[in-house]
Amino acid sequence: MIDIQVTPAENARADSVNDQPTSHDALLTPRQAAAFLSVPVQTLAIWRCNGRVALRFVKVGRHVRYRRSDLMAFVQTNLREAA
C-alpha cells in the first residue's frame, strides 16, 4: 500500500478538528487518491464526470475528497482472479 504524505498545513487543519476521523476514514485529495490507486488525477476526474466507474467521493464545498475506506473498498471490489 502507498504511504500518503500529508503537508504540515494539512496536519494543522486536521489537528484543529475535534472529531478526527480514523486514518482508515481519512479524507484524501484527488492527488492523494490518484497516488493511492496508481492512476492519473485526470482519470479520477473523468470517472467522476461520466459515472462509469463506481468510486464514491465526497464534496466539501467545491472540493472533492475521497475516503480512504472507499478507496480500499473500490480496490477489493475490482480485484480479479487470473484466468
N, C-alpha and C positions, 0 to 999 in steps of 0.2 A: 504494500500500500504506500502511496506517496505521502510524504510529510508536508503539510501545508504550512508555509511560513506566514506569520502574522506580523504586520508592521507595528512599531511602538504606538502609533496613533490609533490603530485598530484595537490594540490591547487596552489603551487608556479608555476608549469608548466602551469597551466590553466590561472593564472593571467598574464603570460608573453605574452599571445596571444591577439592581438588587437581585432579581430573579434570573441569575445567569444560567443559560441552558447548558446542559452537559456537553462535553466535547462530541458526543455521539449525535446531538441535535444542533450543533453549531451552525450558524448561517454563514455560507461561503459566497464570495463574489463570483460572478461568471468566470473570471480569470482563474480563481482557485478551483472552481468546479471543473473547468476545462482541463486543468493540470491533473486533477484527481482522476478524470476519465481518459486522459491522454488524447484529447481531441482539441481542435482549434476552437477558440472562443466564438468565432463566427458560426461554427456548426451548432453550438447551443442556441444562438440567436435564430438560426433557421429552424431548428426543432421547435422553438417557442412559437414562431410565427405560423408555421404550416400545421402544427399539431399532429404530424405523422408519427412522431416518436413520443411515447408516453413517459415524459420525465417531468415530475412535479417541480414547481418553482413557487417562490413567494414574492409578491410585490410589496415593497416597503416604500410607499410614496411612488416615486418614479424609478426607484432602484429595484433591480432583480436580484434575488438571493436564492440559494439552493441549500436545503438542509442536508447535512452530511448523511443522515439516516436515509433520506430519499435517494441520494446518490448510491449508497450501498445497496438499497433495495432494487434500484434500477440495474445494477450490475448483476445481482442474484437472479433477477427476472430474465435477463438476457444471456445467462450462462447456458452454453450449449455443449453437448457431448460430441466427441468425434464420431464420425460415421463409420 
